[in-house]
Amino acid sequence: PFKFKDKQVEITISIGATQFKKGDTPLSAFDRADDALYQAKNTGRDRICINK
């Protein structure tokens, strides 16, 4: 937690990532990263998930 304008603020961060593979389109890489993000959110948040 941290203070902002005299109020305590708590945040969580979920990250989804992937590697750009040979032959990928930007959309296919984005879709894999998006899937990884939702996996991070659905397994408890405050996580990093990587879709290989």
PDBQT receptor file of N, H, CA, C and O in Angstrom, charges set to zero:
ATOM      1  N   PRO A   1       0.826  -1.201   0.000  1.00  0.00    +0.000 N 
ATOM      2  CA  PRO A   1       0.000   0.000   0.000  1.00  0.00    +0.000 C 
ATOM      3  C   PRO A   1       0.867   1.260   0.000  1.00  0.00    +0.000 C 
ATOM      4  O   PRO A   1       2.009   1.247   0.461  1.00  0.00    +0.000 OA
ATOM      5  N   PHE A   2       0.314   2.319  -0.513  1.00  0.00    +0.000 N 
ATOM      6  H   PHE A   2      -0.613   2.330  -0.888  1.00  0.00    +0.000 HD
ATOM      7  CA  PHE A   2       1.007   3.600  -0.493  1.00  0.00    +0.000 C 
ATOM      8  C   PHE A   2      -0.017   4.706  -0.284  1.00  0.00    +0.000 C 
ATOM      9  O   PHE A   2      -1.222   4.486  -0.409  1.00  0.00    +0.000 OA
ATOM     10  N   LYS A   3       0.474   5.886   0.032  1.00  0.00    +0.000 N 
ATOM     11  H   LYS A   3       1.453   6.065   0.134  1.00  0.00    +0.000 HD
ATOM     12  CA  LYS A   3      -0.422   7.014   0.259  1.00  0.00    +0.000 C 
ATOM     13  C   LYS A   3      -0.437   7.918  -0.965  1.00  0.00    +0.000 C 
ATOM     14  O   LYS A   3       0.593   8.176  -1.587  1.00  0.00    +0.000 OA
ATOM     15  N   PHE A   4      -1.628   8.386  -1.287  1.00  0.00    +0.000 N 
ATOM     16  H   PHE A   4      -2.464   8.176  -0.782  1.00  0.00    +0.000 HD
ATOM     17  CA  PHE A   4      -1.832   9.334  -2.374  1.00  0.00    +0.000 C 
ATOM     18  C   PHE A   4      -2.852  10.350  -1.890  1.00  0.00    +0.000 C 
ATOM     19  O   PHE A   4      -3.987   9.998  -1.569  1.00  0.00    +0.000 OA
ATOM     20  N   LYS A   5      -2.448  11.593  -1.839  1.00  0.00    +0.000 N 
ATOM     21  H   LYS A   5      -1.525  11.879  -2.099  1.00  0.00    +0.000 HD
ATOM     22  CA  LYS A   5      -3.325  12.665  -1.346  1.00  0.00    +0.000 C 
ATOM     23  C   LYS A   5      -3.919  12.300   0.010  1.00  0.00    +0.000 C 
ATOM     24  O   LYS A   5      -5.124  12.421   0.234  1.00  0.00    +0.000 OA
ATOM     25  N   ASP A   6      -3.047  11.851   0.907  1.00  0.00    +0.000 N 
ATOM     26  H   ASP A   6      -2.068  11.753   0.725  1.00  0.00    +0.000 HD
ATOM     27  CA  ASP A   6      -3.414  11.508   2.283  1.00  0.00    +0.000 C 
ATOM     28  C   ASP A   6      -4.374  10.322   2.402  1.00  0.00    +0.000 C 
ATOM     29  O   ASP A   6      -5.005  10.141   3.444  1.00  0.00    +0.000 OA
ATOM     30  N   LYS A   7      -4.490   9.522   1.357  1.00  0.00    +0.000 N 
ATOM     31  H   LYS A   7      -3.977   9.669   0.511  1.00  0.00    +0.000 HD
ATOM     32  CA  LYS A   7      -5.313   8.311   1.423  1.00  0.00    +0.000 C 
ATOM     33  C   LYS A   7      -4.446   7.106   1.113  1.00  0.00    +0.000 C 
ATOM     34  O   LYS A   7      -3.572   7.158   0.247  1.00  0.00    +0.000 OA
ATOM     35  N   GLN A   8      -4.699   6.020   1.830  1.00  0.00    +0.000 N 
ATOM     36  H   GLN A   8      -5.409   5.978   2.533  1.00  0.00    +0.000 HD
ATOM     37  CA  GLN A   8      -3.950   4.789   1.580  1.00  0.00    +0.000 C 
ATOM     38  C   GLN A   8      -4.563   4.076   0.380  1.00  0.00    +0.000 C 
ATOM     39  O   GLN A   8      -5.777   3.886   0.311  1.00  0.00    +0.000 OA
ATOM     40  N   VAL A   9      -3.719   3.686  -0.556  1.00  0.00    +0.000 N 
ATOM     41  H   VAL A   9      -2.732   3.840  -0.500  1.00  0.00    +0.000 HD
ATOM     42  CA  VAL A   9      -4.159   3.039  -1.789  1.00  0.00    +0.000 C 
ATOM     43  C   VAL A   9      -3.470   1.682  -1.900  1.00  0.00    +0.000 C 
ATOM     44  O   VAL A   9      -2.260   1.569  -1.707  1.00  0.00    +0.000 OA
ATOM     45  N   GLU A  10      -4.252   0.663  -2.211  1.00  0.00    +0.000 N 
ATOM     46  H   GLU A  10      -5.235   0.754  -2.367  1.00  0.00    +0.000 HD
ATOM     47  CA  GLU A  10      -3.689  -0.661  -2.452  1.00  0.00    +0.000 C 
ATOM     48  C   GLU A  10      -3.983  -1.043  -3.899  1.00  0.00    +0.000 C 
ATOM     49  O   GLU A  10      -5.091  -0.838  -4.394  1.00  0.00    +0.000 OA
ATOM     50  N   ILE A  11      -2.988  -1.594  -4.562  1.00  0.00    +0.000 N 
ATOM     51  H   ILE A  11      -2.088  -1.760  -4.160  1.00  0.00    +0.000 HD
ATOM     52  CA  ILE A  11      -3.169  -2.014  -5.947  1.00  0.00    +0.000 C 
ATOM     53  C   ILE A  11      -2.662  -3.442  -6.110  1.00  0.00    +0.000 C 
ATOM     54  O   ILE A  11      -1.844  -3.922  -5.324  1.00  0.00    +0.000 OA
ATOM     55  N   THR A  12      -3.158  -4.100  -7.134  1.00  0.00    +0.000 N 
ATOM     56  H   THR A  12      -3.822  -3.709  -7.772  1.00  0.00    +0.000 HD
ATOM     57  CA  THR A  12      -2.613  -5.389  -7.547  1.00  0.00    +0.000 C 
ATOM     58  C   THR A  12      -2.223  -5.261  -9.014  1.00  0.00    +0.000 C 
ATOM     59  O   THR A  12      -2.764  -4.432  -9.747  1.00  0.00    +0.000 OA
ATOM     60  N   ILE A  13      -1.288  -6.083  -9.421  1.00  0.00    +0.000 N 
ATOM     61  H   ILE A  13      -0.849  -6.756  -8.826  1.00  0.00    +0.000 HD
ATOM     62  CA  ILE A  13      -0.849  -6.059 -10.815  1.00  0.00    +0.000 C 
ATOM     63  C   ILE A  13      -0.850  -7.480 -11.351  1.00  0.00    +0.000 C 
ATOM     64  O   ILE A  13      -0.262  -8.383 -10.757  1.00  0.00    +0.000 OA
ATOM     65  N   SER A  14      -1.512  -7.662 -12.472  1.00  0.00    +0.000 N 
ATOM     66  H   SER A  14      -1.990  -6.928 -12.954  1.00  0.00    +0.000 HD
ATOM     67  CA  SER A  14      -1.497  -8.936 -13.182  1.00  0.00    +0.000 C 
ATOM     68  C   SER A  14      -0.905  -8.677 -14.559  1.00  0.00    +0.000 C 
ATOM     69  O   SER A  14      -1.281  -7.720 -15.237  1.00  0.00    +0.000 OA
ATOM     70  N   ILE A  15       0.019  -9.531 -14.966  1.00  0.00    +0.000 N 
ATOM     71  H   ILE A  15       0.324 -10.308 -14.416  1.00  0.00    +0.000 HD
ATOM     72  CA  ILE A  15       0.713  -9.345 -16.241  1.00  0.00    +0.000 C 
ATOM     73  C   ILE A  15       0.615 -10.622 -17.058  1.00  0.00    +0.000 C 
ATOM     74  O   ILE A  15       0.825 -11.719 -16.539  1.00  0.00    +0.000 OA
ATOM     75  N   GLY A  16       0.298 -10.476 -18.323  1.00  0.00    +0.000 N 
ATOM     76  H   GLY A  16       0.127  -9.586 -18.744  1.00  0.00    +0.000 HD
ATOM     77  CA  GLY A  16       0.334 -11.585 -19.267  1.00  0.00    +0.000 C 
ATOM     78  C   GLY A  16       1.351 -11.266 -20.348  1.00  0.00    +0.000 C 
ATOM     79  O   GLY A  16       1.366 -10.161 -20.892  1.00  0.00    +0.000 OA
ATOM     80  N   ALA A  17       2.199 -12.234 -20.656  1.00  0.00    +0.000 N 
ATOM     81  H   ALA A  17       2.186 -13.131 -20.215  1.00  0.00    +0.000 HD
ATOM     82  CA  ALA A  17       3.264 -11.987 -21.630  1.00  0.00    +0.000 C 
ATOM     83  C   ALA A  17       3.429 -13.191 -22.549  1.00  0.00    +0.000 C 
ATOM     84  O   ALA A  17       2.999 -14.299 -22.230  1.00  0.00    +0.000 OA
ATOM     85  N   THR A  18       4.050 -12.954 -23.680  1.00  0.00    +0.000 N 
ATOM     86  H   THR A  18       4.399 -12.054 -23.939  1.00  0.00    +0.000 HD
ATOM     87  CA  THR A  18       4.378 -14.019 -24.618  1.00  0.00    +0.000 C 
ATOM     88  C   THR A  18       5.609 -13.595 -25.411  1.00  0.00    +0.000 C 
ATOM     89  O   THR A  18       6.021 -12.436 -25.374  1.00  0.00    +0.000 OA
ATOM     90  N   GLN A  19       6.180 -14.544 -26.119  1.00  0.00    +0.000 N 
ATOM     91  H   GLN A  19       5.845 -15.486 -26.149  1.00  0.00    +0.000 HD
ATOM     92  CA  GLN A  19       7.278 -14.228 -27.024  1.00  0.00    +0.000 C 
ATOM     93  C   GLN A  19       6.726 -14.142 -28.437  1.00  0.00    +0.000 C 
ATOM     94  O   GLN A  19       5.818 -14.885 -28.810  1.00  0.00    +0.000 OA
ATOM     95  N   PHE A  20       7.284 -13.231 -29.214  1.00  0.00    +0.000 N 
ATOM     96  H   PHE A  20       8.021 -12.627 -28.911  1.00  0.00    +0.000 HD
ATOM     97  CA  PHE A  20       6.893 -13.131 -30.614  1.00  0.00    +0.000 C 
ATOM     98  C   PHE A  20       7.623 -14.230 -31.368  1.00  0.00    +0.000 C 
ATOM     99  O   PHE A  20       8.852 -14.242 -31.421  1.00  0.00    +0.000 OA
ATOM    100  N   LYS A  21       6.861 -15.158 -31.955  1.00  0.00    +0.000 N 
ATOM    101  H   LYS A  21       5.862 -15.148 -31.912  1.00  0.00    +0.000 HD
ATOM    102  CA  LYS A  21       7.445 -16.314 -32.637  1.00  0.00    +0.000 C 
ATOM    103  C   LYS A  21       7.535 -16.061 -34.140  1.00  0.00    +0.000 C 
ATOM    104  O   LYS A  21       6.781 -15.266 -34.702  1.00  0.00    +0.000 OA
ATOM    105  N   LYS A  22       8.462 -16.747 -34.765  1.00  0.00    +0.000 N 
ATOM    106  H   LYS A  22       9.074 -17.393 -34.309  1.00  0.00    +0.000 HD
ATOM    107  CA  LYS A  22       8.602 -16.640 -36.217  1.00  0.00    +0.000 C 
ATOM    108  C   LYS A  22       7.276 -17.026 -36.866  1.00  0.00    +0.000 C 
ATOM    109  O   LYS A  22       6.698 -18.066 -36.549  1.00  0.00    +0.000 OA
ATOM    110  N   GLY A  23       6.812 -16.196 -37.759  1.00  0.00    +0.000 N 
ATOM    111  H   GLY A  23       7.282 -15.352 -38.016  1.00  0.00    +0.000 HD
ATOM    112  CA  GLY A  23       5.559 -16.453 -38.451  1.00  0.00    +0.000 C 
ATOM    113  C   GLY A  23       4.338 -15.869 -37.751  1.00  0.00    +0.000 C 
ATOM    114  O   GLY A  23       3.237 -15.906 -38.300  1.00  0.00    +0.000 OA
ATOM    115  N   ASP A  24       4.517 -15.332 -36.549  1.00  0.00    +0.000 N 
ATOM    116  H   ASP A  24       5.411 -15.302 -36.103  1.00  0.00    +0.000 HD
ATOM    117  CA  ASP A  24       3.406 -14.709 -35.830  1.00  0.00    +0.000 C 
ATOM    118  C   ASP A  24       2.942 -13.448 -36.537  1.00  0.00    +0.000 C 
ATOM    119  O   ASP A  24       3.715 -12.761 -37.205  1.00  0.00    +0.000 OA
ATOM    120  N   THR A  25       1.689 -13.174 -36.375  1.00  0.00    +0.000 N 
ATOM    121  H   THR A  25       1.061 -13.732 -35.833  1.00  0.00    +0.000 HD
ATOM    122  CA  THR A  25       1.181 -11.849 -36.698  1.00  0.00    +0.000 C 
ATOM    123  C   THR A  25       1.104 -11.087 -35.380  1.00  0.00    +0.000 C 
ATOM    124  O   THR A  25       1.068 -11.704 -34.315  1.00  0.00    +0.000 OA
ATOM    125  N   PRO A  26       1.078  -9.786 -35.432  1.00  0.00    +0.000 N 
ATOM    126  CA  PRO A  26       0.912  -9.047 -34.174  1.00  0.00    +0.000 C 
ATOM    127  C   PRO A  26      -0.352  -9.481 -33.417  1.00  0.00    +0.000 C 
ATOM    128  O   PRO A  26      -0.352  -9.545 -32.188  1.00  0.00    +0.000 OA
ATOM    129  N   LEU A  27      -1.414  -9.775 -34.150  1.00  0.00    +0.000 N 
ATOM    130  H   LEU A  27      -1.414  -9.723 -35.149  1.00  0.00    +0.000 HD
ATOM    131  CA  LEU A  27      -2.663 -10.177 -33.503  1.00  0.00    +0.000 C 
ATOM    132  C   LEU A  27      -2.536 -11.528 -32.800  1.00  0.00    +0.000 C 
ATOM    133  O   LEU A  27      -3.065 -11.696 -31.701  1.00  0.00    +0.000 OA
ATOM    134  N   SER A  28      -1.845 -12.494 -33.411  1.00  0.00    +0.000 N 
ATOM    135  H   SER A  28      -1.415 -12.358 -34.303  1.00  0.00    +0.000 HD
ATOM    136  CA  SER A  28      -1.720 -13.803 -32.759  1.00  0.00    +0.000 C 
ATOM    137  C   SER A  28      -0.873 -13.704 -31.492  1.00  0.00    +0.000 C 
ATOM    138  O   SER A  28      -1.171 -14.364 -30.496  1.00  0.00    +0.000 OA
ATOM    139  N   ALA A  29       0.174 -12.888 -31.522  1.00  0.00    +0.000 N 
ATOM    140  H   ALA A  29       0.416 -12.352 -32.331  1.00  0.00    +0.000 HD
ATOM    141  CA  ALA A  29       0.987 -12.683 -30.315  1.00  0.00    +0.000 C 
ATOM    142  C   ALA A  29       0.169 -11.954 -29.248  1.00  0.00    +0.000 C 
ATOM    143  O   ALA A  29       0.238 -12.297 -28.068  1.00  0.00    +0.000 OA
ATOM    144  N   PHE A  30      -0.594 -10.962 -29.657  1.00  0.00    +0.000 N 
ATOM    145  H   PHE A  30      -0.650 -10.682 -30.615  1.00  0.00    +0.000 HD
ATOM    146  CA  PHE A  30      -1.447 -10.242 -28.711  1.00  0.00    +0.000 C 
ATOM    147  C   PHE A  30      -2.462 -11.182 -28.075  1.00  0.00    +0.000 C 
ATOM    148  O   PHE A  30      -2.696 -11.118 -26.869  1.00  0.00    +0.000 OA
ATOM    149  N   ASP A  31      -3.063 -12.050 -28.875  1.00  0.00    +0.000 N 
ATOM    150  H   ASP A  31      -2.873 -12.101 -29.855  1.00  0.00    +0.000 HD
ATOM    151  CA  ASP A  31      -4.056 -12.995 -28.345  1.00  0.00    +0.000 C 
ATOM    152  C   ASP A  31      -3.447 -13.920 -27.297  1.00  0.00    +0.000 C 
ATOM    153  O   ASP A  31      -4.082 -14.198 -26.280  1.00  0.00    +0.000 OA
ATOM    154  N   ARG A  32      -2.223 -14.401 -27.528  1.00  0.00    +0.000 N 
ATOM    155  H   ARG A  32      -1.707 -14.175 -28.354  1.00  0.00    +0.000 HD
ATOM    156  CA  ARG A  32      -1.564 -15.263 -26.537  1.00  0.00    +0.000 C 
ATOM    157  C   ARG A  32      -1.267 -14.494 -25.257  1.00  0.00    +0.000 C 
ATOM    158  O   ARG A  32      -1.453 -15.017 -24.158  1.00  0.00    +0.000 OA
ATOM    159  N   ALA A  33      -0.808 -13.259 -25.397  1.00  0.00    +0.000 N 
ATOM    160  H   ALA A  33      -0.657 -12.835 -26.290  1.00  0.00    +0.000 HD
ATOM    161  CA  ALA A  33      -0.537 -12.436 -24.215  1.00  0.00    +0.000 C 
ATOM    162  C   ALA A  33      -1.828 -12.142 -23.452  1.00  0.00    +0.000 C 
ATOM    163  O   ALA A  33      -1.837 -12.134 -22.221  1.00  0.00    +0.000 OA
ATOM    164  N   ASP A  34      -2.904 -11.903 -24.176  1.00  0.00    +0.000 N 
ATOM    165  H   ASP A  34      -2.896 -11.910 -25.176  1.00  0.00    +0.000 HD
ATOM    166  CA  ASP A  34      -4.200 -11.657 -23.552  1.00  0.00    +0.000 C 
ATOM    167  C   ASP A  34      -4.678 -12.894 -22.795  1.00  0.00    +0.000 C 
ATOM    168  O   ASP A  34      -5.195 -12.781 -21.684  1.00  0.00    +0.000 OA
ATOM    169  N   ASP A  35      -4.507 -14.072 -23.392  1.00  0.00    +0.000 N 
ATOM    170  H   ASP A  35      -4.087 -14.164 -24.295  1.00  0.00    +0.000 HD
ATOM    171  CA  ASP A  35      -4.857 -15.324 -22.700  1.00  0.00    +0.000 C 
ATOM    172  C   ASP A  35      -4.055 -15.463 -21.410  1.00  0.00    +0.000 C 
ATOM    173  O   ASP A  35      -4.598 -15.863 -20.380  1.00  0.00    +0.000 OA
ATOM    174  N   ALA A  36      -2.772 -15.136 -21.462  1.00  0.00    +0.000 N 
ATOM    175  H   ALA A  36      -2.331 -14.811 -22.299  1.00  0.00    +0.000 HD
ATOM    176  CA  ALA A  36      -1.916 -15.226 -20.275  1.00  0.00    +0.000 C 
ATOM    177  C   ALA A  36      -2.365 -14.220 -19.211  1.00  0.00    +0.000 C 
ATOM    178  O   ALA A  36      -2.325 -14.524 -18.019  1.00  0.00    +0.000 OA
ATOM    179  N   LEU A  37      -2.787 -13.039 -19.629  1.00  0.00    +0.000 N 
ATOM    180  H   LEU A  37      -2.820 -12.792 -20.598  1.00  0.00    +0.000 HD
ATOM    181  CA  LEU A  37      -3.276 -12.043 -18.679  1.00  0.00    +0.000 C 
ATOM    182  C   LEU A  37      -4.505 -12.560 -17.945  1.00  0.00    +0.000 C 
ATOM    183  O   LEU A  37      -4.593 -12.444 -16.722  1.00  0.00    +0.000 OA
ATOM    184  N   TYR A  38      -5.449 -13.127 -18.678  1.00  0.00    +0.000 N 
ATOM    185  H   TYR A  38      -5.378 -13.222 -19.671  1.00  0.00    +0.000 HD
ATOM    186  CA  TYR A  38      -6.651 -13.647 -18.027  1.00  0.00    +0.000 C 
ATOM    187  C   TYR A  38      -6.335 -14.843 -17.145  1.00  0.00    +0.000 C 
ATOM    188  O   TYR A  38      -6.994 -15.048 -16.126  1.00  0.00    +0.000 OA
ATOM    189  N   GLN A  39      -5.343 -15.632 -17.515  1.00  0.00    +0.000 N 
ATOM    190  H   GLN A  39      -4.807 -15.466 -18.343  1.00  0.00    +0.000 HD
ATOM    191  CA  GLN A  39      -4.903 -16.723 -16.648  1.00  0.00    +0.000 C 
ATOM    192  C   GLN A  39      -4.366 -16.143 -15.335  1.00  0.00    +0.000 C 
ATOM    193  O   GLN A  39      -4.665 -16.662 -14.259  1.00  0.00    +0.000 OA
ATOM    194  N   ALA A  40      -3.582 -15.082 -15.422  1.00  0.00    +0.000 N 
ATOM    195  H   ALA A  40      -3.339 -14.661 -16.296  1.00  0.00    +0.000 HD
ATOM    196  CA  ALA A  40      -3.046 -14.437 -14.215  1.00  0.00    +0.000 C 
ATOM    197  C   ALA A  40      -4.174 -13.902 -13.336  1.00  0.00    +0.000 C 
ATOM    198  O   ALA A  40      -4.142 -14.061 -12.116  1.00  0.00    +0.000 OA
ATOM    199  N   LYS A  41      -5.155 -13.279 -13.945  1.00  0.00    +0.000 N 
ATOM    200  H   LYS A  41      -5.182 -13.150 -14.936  1.00  0.00    +0.000 HD
ATOM    201  CA  LYS A  41      -6.274 -12.729 -13.173  1.00  0.00    +0.000 C 
ATOM    202  C   LYS A  41      -7.114 -13.830 -12.534  1.00  0.00    +0.000 C 
ATOM    203  O   LYS A  41      -7.553 -13.699 -11.392  1.00  0.00    +0.000 OA
ATOM    204  N   ASN A  42      -7.336 -14.908 -13.270  1.00  0.00    +0.000 N 
ATOM    205  H   ASN A  42      -6.980 -15.015 -14.198  1.00  0.00    +0.000 HD
ATOM    206  CA  ASN A  42      -8.211 -15.977 -12.786  1.00  0.00    +0.000 C 
ATOM    207  C   ASN A  42      -7.553 -16.906 -11.780  1.00  0.00    +0.000 C 
ATOM    208  O   ASN A  42      -8.237 -17.717 -11.156  1.00  0.00    +0.000 OA
ATOM    209  N   THR A  43      -6.247 -16.805 -11.611  1.00  0.00    +0.000 N 
ATOM    210  H   THR A  43      -5.692 -16.146 -12.118  1.00  0.00    +0.000 HD
ATOM    211  CA  THR A  43      -5.564 -17.681 -10.655  1.00  0.00    +0.000 C 
ATOM    212  C   THR A  43      -5.104 -16.916  -9.422  1.00  0.00    +0.000 C 
ATOM    213  O   THR A  43      -4.196 -17.356  -8.717  1.00  0.00    +0.000 OA
ATOM    214  N   GLY A  44      -5.724 -15.778  -9.162  1.00  0.00    +0.000 N 
ATOM    215  H   GLY A  44      -6.462 -15.420  -9.734  1.00  0.00    +0.000 HD
ATOM    216  CA  GLY A  44      -5.460 -15.105  -7.907  1.00  0.00    +0.000 C 
ATOM    217  C   GLY A  44      -4.942 -13.694  -8.007  1.00  0.00    +0.000 C 
ATOM    218  O   GLY A  44      -4.730 -13.050  -6.979  1.00  0.00    +0.000 OA
ATOM    219  N   ARG A  45      -4.730 -13.191  -9.194  1.00  0.00    +0.000 N 
ATOM    220  H   ARG A  45      -4.902 -13.714 -10.029  1.00  0.00    +0.000 HD
ATOM    221  CA  ARG A  45      -4.206 -11.832  -9.392  1.00  0.00    +0.000 C 
ATOM    222  C   ARG A  45      -2.827 -11.684  -8.788  1.00  0.00    +0.000 C 
ATOM    223  O   ARG A  45      -2.293 -12.630  -8.208  1.00  0.00    +0.000 OA
ATOM    224  N   ASP A  46      -2.249 -10.506  -8.918  1.00  0.00    +0.000 N 
ATOM    225  H   ASP A  46      -2.682  -9.738  -9.388  1.00  0.00    +0.000 HD
ATOM    226  CA  ASP A  46      -0.882 -10.259  -8.440  1.00  0.00    +0.000 C 
ATOM    227  C   ASP A  46       0.087 -11.310  -8.968  1.00  0.00    +0.000 C 
ATOM    228  O   ASP A  46       0.936 -11.812  -8.231  1.00  0.00    +0.000 OA
ATOM    229  N   ARG A  47      -0.046 -11.638 -10.247  1.00  0.00    +0.000 N 
ATOM    230  H   ARG A  47      -0.736 -11.230 -10.846  1.00  0.00    +0.000 HD
ATOM    231  CA  ARG A  47       0.770 -12.695 -10.838  1.00  0.00    +0.000 C 
ATOM    232  C   ARG A  47       1.273 -12.278 -12.212  1.00  0.00    +0.000 C 
ATOM    233  O   ARG A  47       0.756 -11.356 -12.842  1.00  0.00    +0.000 OA
ATOM    234  N   ILE A  48       2.296 -12.992 -12.648  1.00  0.00    +0.000 N 
ATOM    235  H   ILE A  48       2.716 -13.741 -12.136  1.00  0.00    +0.000 HD
ATOM    236  CA  ILE A  48       2.791 -12.878 -14.014  1.00  0.00    +0.000 C 
ATOM    237  C   ILE A  48       2.640 -14.250 -14.641  1.00  0.00    +0.000 C 
ATOM    238  O   ILE A  48       3.147 -15.236 -14.107  1.00  0.00    +0.000 OA
ATOM    239  N   CYS A  49       1.949 -14.324 -15.770  1.00  0.00    +0.000 N 
ATOM    240  H   CYS A  49       1.538 -13.523 -16.204  1.00  0.00    +0.000 HD
ATOM    241  CA  CYS A  49       1.816 -15.575 -16.511  1.00  0.00    +0.000 C 
ATOM    242  C   CYS A  49       2.400 -15.365 -17.902  1.00  0.00    +0.000 C 
ATOM    243  O   CYS A  49       2.171 -14.339 -18.542  1.00  0.00    +0.000 OA
ATOM    244  N   ILE A  50       3.155 -16.354 -18.353  1.00  0.00    +0.000 N 
ATOM    245  H   ILE A  50       3.341 -17.188 -17.833  1.00  0.00    +0.000 HD
ATOM    246  CA  ILE A  50       3.793 -16.282 -19.664  1.00  0.00    +0.000 C 
ATOM    247  C   ILE A  50       3.259 -17.412 -20.523  1.00  0.00    +0.000 C 
ATOM    248  O   ILE A  50       3.322 -18.581 -20.144  1.00  0.00    +0.000 OA
ATOM    249  N   ASN A  51       2.736 -17.054 -21.675  1.00  0.00    +0.000 N 
ATOM    250  H   ASN A  51       2.684 -16.104 -21.983  1.00  0.00    +0.000 HD
ATOM    251  CA  ASN A  51       2.240 -18.030 -22.630  1.00  0.00    +0.000 C 
ATOM    252  C   ASN A  51       3.353 -18.278 -23.633  1.00  0.00    +0.000 C 
ATOM    253  O   ASN A  51       3.712 -17.392 -24.409  1.00  0.00    +0.000 OA
ATOM    254  N   LYS A  52       3.899 -19.490 -23.614  1.00  0.00    +0.000 N 
ATOM    255  H   LYS A  52       3.608 -20.210 -22.984  1.00  0.00    +0.000 HD
ATOM    256  CA  LYS A  52       4.994 -19.816 -24.531  1.00  0.00    +0.000 C 
ATOM    257  C   LYS A  52       4.415 -20.395 -25.770  1.00  0.00    +0.000 C 
ATOM    258  O   LYS A  52       5.153 -20.747 -26.691  1.00  0.00    +0.000 OA
TER     259      LYS A  52
